[in-house]
Amino acid sequence: MKSIRVFMAKALAGAAMLGALSLSVVASAAAEPAAGAARGLLPAQAPEISVGAGVSAMVTVPDGSRAYVADASAPTVTAYDLATGSVVAVVPLPGQAVGLARSRDGARIYVSTSSVTDGNYFVTVTTSTNTVASKVKLDDVAYTMAETADGTAILALGQSSAKNLYVVDATTGALAKTISIAQLDGTLEALSVSTSPGDSYAYISRAAMTSATASTSDVLVIDPGAQTIVRTIKPCEAVGAIAFSSDGATGYVGCGDGHLAVFQSSTGAVLKTIDVGFQVSYAQLTAGGTRLIVAGNMHRELAEIDTATLQIVSTYTSTGSVSSLSAPEVGERVWYLRGNQDHTMVLASLDIGATSVTDMSASPTATITATTAAGATVAGVGPTPEHSGSPAAVVAADGTPLAATGAGMTYPLLAAAILLLGFGGLLLRRRMMP
């Protein structure tokens, strides 16, 4: 379990740093008004799938038939049928799963594992047979991975302080090269890697605290083939999730200050900043690319953004914390992991195309389950969440105001960041002790 404790220490430290970065630039957030027709972000009529308490990550396959869930407490990854909620297969791994990704065509699932006895591996699982196709040993744990646009390689970012970027051959599963990000530019701490369908580059989210109340952050764009820096993008002061349009021309960066930055991939120029109202930890385009769904790791809020108008058209408040956002390439459904108060995890979904609202003032109704400020679960019928000049609030049938997006999340974020800072620091200190 030592490797898992090490990983958790680093993960918590990273989360703590992101929380602190967010707090250094948190601003009161008022969402933009929606213009014209808009679709509501509604609870889906799909089954909610209980996946236990040790789940660390989840991805869906492009056709929307299955989800693969990584279990941090067992050396397995489990495939679930999303139509029935049943288990399709349990794939044994050489260690506990830490990171999870899929190929663009859905033919392969990539899993990073860690084991005290066997070390760290990058594992390729074939989805047609749900068997391990290959595994390659790495120097450290790769907690974030992404496939290149041409599908020939997978880029995996190591968790060590050296922050190596591993390039794995997608055909053979062999390690092709190891790139030291620190040697290219070690001024900031590398946090995650993303790739665009429009180029062959690696987009590295980075951040660092410059003082107790200030921070700096950027996106380092690297050419893995030439092992050179292409450009540096500074979309905001606390870079988080990155998503790209289907042609790769436009990038979307989630920020810890409650904003989403839209940038031009070819130049890195920031085109627009959207005030979301919560720390954006996950960003996912839906099928067709007409909607971008964003969510916050330390929050229960999700927001739906029209990629044509770059405006928020609806929001949804989950009954638990949201993580591992994933959308199939067919249909209008978005899946996510929801953490419950009893520490269990549920695979849940939202149906983005469930309804069409042509008049936002008509206040159409939708069945909503949410949580009050006191922590009580309330199910009822209320107005579909929408944005006007201020953050939207969800209201139950009895008129009870429920959790809302906006500046009200500043204080929970502050408390969470303080806890993460303290706990992450404690774990790191324990790790350093003999």
C-alpha positions as CSV (number, residue, x, y, z in Angstrom):
1,M,0.0,0.0,0.0
2,K,3.0,2.3,0.2
3,S,2.7,3.2,-3.5
4,I,-0.9,4.1,-3.1
5,R,-0.2,6.2,0.0
6,V,2.5,8.0,-2.0
7,F,0.1,8.6,-4.9
8,M,-2.6,9.8,-2.5
9,A,-0.2,12.2,-0.9
10,K,0.8,13.6,-4.2
11,A,-2.8,13.8,-5.4
12,L,-3.9,15.5,-2.3
13,A,-1.0,17.9,-2.4
14,G,-1.9,18.7,-6.0
15,A,-5.5,19.2,-5.1
16,A,-4.5,21.4,-2.2
17,M,-2.3,23.5,-4.5
18,L,-5.2,23.8,-7.0
19,G,-7.5,24.8,-4.1
20,A,-5.0,27.4,-2.9
21,L,-4.5,28.6,-6.5
22,S,-8.2,29.0,-6.9
23,L,-8.6,30.9,-3.6
24,S,-5.9,33.4,-4.6
25,V,-8.1,34.5,-7.5
26,V,-11.7,33.6,-6.6
27,A,-14.1,36.3,-7.6
28,S,-17.8,36.7,-7.2
29,A,-19.3,34.9,-10.2
30,A,-22.4,35.9,-12.1
31,A,-23.3,33.8,-15.1
32,E,-24.1,35.3,-18.4
33,P,-27.7,35.4,-19.6
34,A,-28.8,32.9,-22.1
35,A,-29.8,34.1,-25.6
36,G,-32.4,32.5,-27.8
37,A,-33.3,28.9,-27.7
38,A,-31.7,26.7,-25.1
39,R,-31.9,23.1,-23.9
40,G,-32.2,22.2,-20.3
41,L,-29.6,20.1,-18.5
42,L,-31.9,17.5,-17.0
43,P,-31.5,14.3,-15.0
44,A,-31.3,11.3,-17.4
45,Q,-33.7,8.4,-17.3
46,A,-30.8,5.9,-17.3
47,P,-30.0,3.6,-14.4
48,E,-27.7,4.9,-11.7
49,I,-25.0,2.3,-11.2
50,S,-23.5,1.7,-7.8
51,V,-19.7,1.2,-8.2
52,G,-18.5,1.0,-4.6
53,A,-16.3,3.3,-2.6
54,G,-12.8,2.8,-4.1
55,V,-13.4,4.2,-7.6
56,S,-10.8,6.5,-8.9
57,A,-11.7,7.2,-12.5
58,M,-14.2,6.4,-15.3
59,V,-14.4,6.6,-19.1
60,T,-17.2,5.8,-21.6
61,V,-16.7,4.2,-25.0
62,P,-17.7,6.2,-28.0
63,D,-20.9,4.3,-28.8
64,G,-22.2,4.9,-25.3
65,S,-22.7,1.2,-24.6
66,R,-20.2,0.8,-21.7
67,A,-18.2,2.6,-19.1
68,Y,-14.9,1.4,-17.7
69,V,-14.4,2.1,-14.0
70,A,-11.0,2.0,-12.2
71,D,-11.0,0.7,-8.7
72,A,-8.2,2.2,-6.5
73,S,-8.8,-0.4,-3.8
74,A,-8.4,-3.4,-6.0
75,P,-6.1,-4.4,-9.0
76,T,-9.0,-4.4,-11.5
77,V,-10.9,-2.3,-14.0
78,T,-14.6,-3.0,-14.4
79,A,-16.8,-2.7,-17.5
80,Y,-20.4,-1.8,-17.0
81,D,-23.3,-2.0,-19.4
82,L,-24.8,1.5,-19.4
83,A,-28.2,0.4,-20.5
84,T,-28.8,-2.2,-17.8
85,G,-26.2,-1.3,-15.2
86,S,-24.9,-4.9,-15.2
87,V,-21.2,-5.8,-15.0
88,V,-19.8,-6.9,-18.4
89,A,-16.3,-7.8,-17.3
90,V,-13.8,-7.4,-14.6
91,V,-10.3,-7.1,-16.0
92,P,-7.3,-8.0,-13.7
93,L,-4.4,-5.6,-13.6
94,P,-0.8,-5.8,-12.3
95,G,-1.6,-3.2,-9.6
96,Q,-4.2,-0.8,-8.3
97,A,-5.6,1.5,-11.0
98,V,-4.5,5.2,-10.7
99,G,-5.3,6.8,-14.1
100,L,-7.7,5.8,-16.9
101,A,-8.2,6.9,-20.5
102,R,-9.5,5.5,-23.8
103,S,-8.4,5.6,-27.4
104,R,-10.4,7.9,-29.7
105,D,-11.9,5.0,-31.5
106,G,-12.8,3.2,-28.3
107,A,-10.9,0.0,-29.2
108,R,-8.5,0.3,-26.3
109,I,-8.6,1.4,-22.6
110,Y,-5.4,2.7,-21.0
111,V,-4.8,2.2,-17.3
112,S,-1.9,3.3,-15.2
113,T,-1.3,1.0,-12.2
114,S,0.8,1.0,-9.1
115,S,1.9,-2.0,-6.9
116,V,4.3,-2.3,-4.0
117,T,5.5,-5.6,-5.2
118,D,5.3,-5.2,-9.0
119,G,6.0,-1.5,-9.5
120,N,4.2,0.9,-11.9
121,Y,2.8,-0.1,-15.2
122,F,1.0,1.4,-18.2
123,V,-1.6,-1.2,-19.3
124,T,-3.5,-1.4,-22.6
125,V,-6.9,-3.2,-22.4
126,T,-8.7,-4.4,-25.6
127,T,-12.3,-3.5,-25.3
128,S,-13.6,-6.1,-27.8
129,T,-12.3,-8.9,-25.5
130,N,-11.8,-7.0,-22.2
131,T,-8.4,-8.5,-21.8
132,V,-4.9,-7.0,-21.2
133,A,-3.2,-6.6,-24.6
134,S,0.1,-5.2,-23.3
135,K,1.8,-3.7,-20.3
136,V,5.0,-1.7,-20.0
137,K,6.8,-0.7,-16.8
138,L,7.3,3.0,-16.0
139,D,9.6,4.7,-13.5
140,D,6.7,6.3,-11.7
141,V,2.9,6.4,-11.7
142,A,1.2,8.1,-14.6
143,Y,-1.9,9.7,-13.2
144,T,-3.1,11.5,-16.4
145,M,-3.0,10.2,-19.9
146,A,-4.2,11.3,-23.4
147,E,-4.0,9.7,-26.9
148,T,-2.4,11.7,-29.8
149,A,-4.6,12.9,-32.7
150,D,-3.4,10.3,-35.1
151,G,-3.8,7.5,-32.5
152,T,-0.2,6.3,-32.9
153,A,0.8,7.1,-29.3
154,I,-0.4,7.8,-25.8
155,L,1.1,10.5,-23.7
156,A,1.3,9.8,-19.9
157,L,2.4,12.3,-17.3
158,G,4.3,10.9,-14.4
159,Q,3.6,11.9,-10.8
160,S,7.2,12.3,-9.6
161,S,8.8,15.7,-9.0
162,A,10.8,15.3,-12.2
163,K,7.5,15.2,-14.2
164,N,8.4,12.9,-17.0
165,L,6.2,12.7,-20.1
166,Y,6.1,9.1,-21.3
167,V,5.3,8.4,-24.9
168,V,3.8,4.9,-25.4
169,D,3.4,3.3,-28.8
170,A,-0.3,2.6,-29.3
171,T,0.2,-0.4,-31.5
172,T,2.8,-2.4,-29.5
173,G,2.3,-0.9,-26.0
174,A,6.0,-0.3,-25.8
175,L,7.6,2.7,-24.2
176,A,8.9,4.9,-27.1
177,K,10.5,7.7,-25.3
178,T,10.7,9.6,-22.0
179,I,10.6,13.4,-22.0
180,S,11.7,15.4,-19.0
181,I,9.4,18.4,-18.8
182,A,11.6,19.9,-16.0
183,Q,14.6,20.0,-18.5
184,L,12.4,21.8,-21.1
185,D,11.0,24.2,-18.6
186,G,10.9,23.5,-14.9
187,T,9.6,26.8,-13.7
188,L,6.1,25.5,-12.8
189,E,4.7,22.2,-11.6
190,A,3.1,20.0,-14.3
191,L,-0.3,18.8,-13.3
192,S,-2.0,17.1,-16.3
193,V,-1.6,16.4,-20.0
194,S,-4.2,16.8,-22.8
195,T,-4.1,16.4,-26.5
196,S,-6.0,18.0,-29.4
197,P,-7.5,16.3,-32.4
198,G,-6.1,19.1,-34.6
199,D,-2.3,18.7,-33.9
200,S,0.3,16.4,-32.5
201,Y,1.2,18.4,-29.5
202,A,1.0,17.8,-25.7
203,Y,-0.8,20.4,-23.7
204,I,0.6,20.4,-20.2
205,S,-1.4,22.3,-17.5
206,R,1.0,23.8,-14.9
207,A,0.8,25.9,-11.8
208,A,2.7,27.1,-8.8
209,M,2.2,29.3,-5.7
210,T,4.2,32.5,-5.8
211,S,3.2,33.5,-2.3
212,A,0.7,32.7,0.4
213,T,-2.0,34.6,-1.6
214,A,-0.8,34.7,-5.1
215,S,-0.2,32.1,-7.9
216,T,0.8,31.7,-11.5
217,S,-0.3,29.1,-14.0
218,D,0.0,28.3,-17.7
219,V,-0.4,25.7,-20.5
220,L,2.9,24.5,-21.9
221,V,2.5,23.2,-25.4
222,I,5.2,20.6,-26.3
223,D,6.0,18.8,-29.6
224,P,6.8,15.3,-28.3
225,G,8.4,14.3,-31.6
226,A,10.9,17.2,-31.6
227,Q,10.9,17.4,-27.8
228,T,10.7,21.2,-28.0
229,I,8.3,23.9,-26.6
230,V,5.9,25.2,-29.2
231,R,4.3,28.0,-27.2
232,T,3.1,28.9,-23.7
233,I,-0.5,29.9,-23.1
234,K,-1.7,31.9,-20.1
235,P,-5.5,31.7,-20.1
236,C,-5.9,32.2,-16.3
237,E,-4.2,32.1,-12.9
238,A,-5.3,28.5,-12.1
239,V,-5.4,26.2,-15.1
240,G,-7.5,23.0,-14.7
241,A,-9.2,20.8,-17.3
242,I,-8.7,21.3,-21.0
243,A,-11.1,20.2,-23.8
244,F,-10.9,20.8,-27.6
245,S,-13.4,21.2,-30.4
246,S,-13.7,18.3,-32.8
247,D,-11.4,20.0,-35.3
248,G,-9.0,21.1,-32.6
249,A,-9.2,24.7,-33.6
250,T,-10.6,25.9,-30.3
251,G,-9.5,25.0,-26.8
252,Y,-11.5,25.3,-23.6
253,V,-9.6,25.7,-20.3
254,G,-11.3,25.3,-16.9
255,C,-10.0,27.7,-14.3
256,G,-9.8,27.6,-10.6
257,D,-11.1,31.1,-10.3
258,G,-14.6,30.1,-11.5
259,H,-14.1,30.9,-15.2
260,L,-13.7,29.0,-18.5
261,A,-11.2,30.4,-20.9
262,V,-11.7,29.8,-24.7
263,F,-8.5,30.0,-26.7
264,Q,-7.4,29.6,-30.3
265,S,-5.2,26.5,-30.5
266,S,-3.0,27.7,-33.4
267,T,-1.9,30.9,-31.6
268,G,-2.8,30.4,-27.9
269,A,-4.8,33.7,-28.0
270,V,-7.6,33.8,-25.5
271,L,-10.9,34.5,-27.4
272,K,-13.3,34.8,-24.5
273,T,-13.6,34.2,-20.8
274,I,-16.9,32.8,-19.4
275,D,-17.9,33.3,-15.8
276,V,-19.1,29.9,-14.7
277,G,-19.3,30.4,-10.9
278,F,-17.3,27.5,-9.6
279,Q,-13.9,25.9,-9.9
280,V,-13.9,24.1,-13.3
281,S,-12.1,20.7,-12.8
282,Y,-13.7,18.8,-15.7
283,A,-14.7,19.8,-19.2
284,Q,-16.3,17.6,-21.8
285,L,-17.8,18.2,-25.2
286,T,-21.0,16.3,-26.0
287,A,-21.7,14.5,-29.3
288,G,-21.6,16.9,-32.2
289,G,-19.7,19.4,-30.2
290,T,-22.6,21.8,-29.8
291,R,-22.5,21.7,-26.0
292,L,-19.6,21.8,-23.5
293,I,-20.4,20.4,-20.0
294,V,-18.2,21.6,-17.1
295,A,-18.1,20.5,-13.5
296,G,-16.1,21.2,-10.4
297,N,-14.3,18.5,-8.5
298,M,-15.0,20.1,-5.1
299,H,-18.5,21.1,-6.0
300,R,-21.9,19.6,-7.0
301,E,-22.5,21.9,-9.9
302,L,-22.5,21.3,-13.6
303,A,-23.0,23.9,-16.3
304,E,-24.0,23.5,-20.0
305,I,-22.4,25.9,-22.4
306,D,-23.5,26.5,-26.0
307,T,-20.2,26.3,-28.1
308,A,-21.7,28.5,-30.8
309,T,-22.7,31.5,-28.6
310,L,-20.3,30.7,-25.8
311,Q,-23.0,31.3,-23.3
312,I,-24.3,29.2,-20.3
313,V,-27.7,27.9,-21.2
314,S,-28.4,25.8,-18.1
315,T,-27.0,24.4,-14.9
316,Y,-27.6,21.3,-12.7
317,T,-26.9,20.7,-9.0
318,S,-26.0,17.0,-8.2
319,T,-26.8,15.3,-4.9
320,G,-23.1,14.6,-4.4
321,S,-19.7,15.6,-5.5
322,V,-19.0,15.3,-9.2
323,S,-15.9,13.7,-10.9
324,S,-14.7,11.9,-14.0
325,L,-17.0,13.5,-16.6
326,S,-17.3,11.5,-19.8
327,A,-19.6,11.8,-22.9
328,P,-20.0,9.2,-25.6
329,E,-19.8,10.3,-29.2
330,V,-23.4,9.3,-29.9
331,G,-26.6,10.6,-28.2
332,E,-26.7,13.5,-25.8
333,R,-25.9,11.8,-22.6
334,V,-23.1,12.8,-20.2
335,W,-21.9,10.3,-17.5
336,Y,-20.1,11.2,-14.3
337,L,-19.1,9.7,-11.0
338,R,-21.1,11.0,-8.0
339,G,-19.8,10.8,-4.5
340,N,-22.4,10.1,-1.8
341,Q,-22.4,11.1,1.8
342,D,-21.8,7.5,2.9
343,H,-18.6,7.5,0.9
344,T,-20.0,5.3,-1.8
345,M,-19.7,6.2,-5.5
346,V,-22.5,6.1,-8.2
347,L,-22.2,6.2,-11.9
348,A,-24.9,8.7,-12.9
349,S,-25.8,10.6,-16.1
350,L,-27.5,13.7,-17.5
351,D,-29.5,13.9,-20.7
352,I,-28.5,17.2,-22.4
353,G,-31.1,16.8,-25.2
354,A,-34.0,15.9,-22.9
355,T,-35.9,19.0,-23.6
356,S,-35.9,22.2,-25.7
357,V,-36.7,25.5,-24.2
358,T,-37.6,28.3,-26.7
359,D,-38.7,30.8,-24.1
360,M,-36.5,31.0,-21.0
361,S,-39.1,33.2,-19.3
362,A,-41.7,30.4,-19.5
363,S,-39.9,28.5,-16.6
364,P,-40.6,25.0,-17.8
365,T,-40.6,22.4,-15.1
366,A,-38.3,19.4,-14.5
367,T,-38.0,16.7,-11.9
368,I,-35.0,17.6,-9.8
369,T,-33.2,15.9,-6.9
370,A,-30.9,18.1,-5.0
371,T,-29.5,18.8,-1.6
372,T,-30.4,21.7,0.8
373,A,-27.9,23.7,2.6
374,A,-28.7,21.6,5.7
375,G,-27.7,18.5,3.8
376,A,-31.2,17.0,3.4
377,T,-32.0,15.4,0.1
378,V,-35.1,16.9,-1.6
379,A,-36.9,15.6,-4.7
380,G,-39.5,17.7,-6.4
381,V,-40.6,19.6,-9.4
382,G,-39.3,23.1,-9.9
383,P,-38.3,25.5,-12.6
384,T,-35.6,24.3,-14.9
385,P,-32.3,25.9,-13.8
386,E,-31.4,28.8,-16.0
387,H,-29.1,31.8,-16.0
388,S,-30.0,35.4,-15.9
389,G,-28.0,38.2,-14.4
390,S,-27.1,36.2,-11.3
391,P,-26.2,32.6,-10.6
392,A,-29.1,30.2,-10.9
393,A,-30.7,28.4,-7.9
394,V,-32.6,25.2,-8.0
395,V,-35.9,25.2,-6.0
396,A,-37.7,22.2,-4.7
397,A,-41.5,21.7,-4.9
398,D,-42.0,23.3,-1.5
399,G,-40.0,26.3,-2.5
400,T,-36.9,25.4,-0.5
401,P,-33.9,27.0,-2.1
402,L,-31.3,24.4,-2.9
403,A,-27.5,24.5,-3.6
404,A,-26.7,27.1,-6.3
405,T,-23.8,28.0,-8.5
406,G,-22.1,31.3,-7.9
407,A,-20.2,33.1,-5.3
408,G,-21.8,31.2,-2.5
409,M,-19.3,28.4,-3.2
410,T,-16.4,30.5,-2.1
411,Y,-16.7,29.5,1.6
412,P,-17.0,25.7,1.0
413,L,-14.1,26.0,-1.4
414,L,-12.1,27.8,1.3
415,A,-12.8,25.1,3.9
416,A,-12.0,22.3,1.4
417,A,-8.8,23.9,0.3
418,I,-7.6,24.4,3.9
419,L,-8.4,20.7,4.7
420,L,-6.7,19.5,1.6
421,L,-3.6,21.7,2.3
422,G,-3.4,20.3,5.8
423,F,-4.1,16.7,5.0
424,G,-1.9,16.7,1.9
425,G,1.0,18.2,3.8
426,L,0.6,15.7,6.6
427,L,0.7,12.8,4.2
428,L,3.7,14.2,2.4
429,R,5.5,14.6,5.8
430,R,4.7,11.0,6.7
431,R,6.0,9.8,3.3
432,M,9.3,11.5,4.0
433,M,9.7,10.0,7.4
434,P,11.8,6.8,7.6
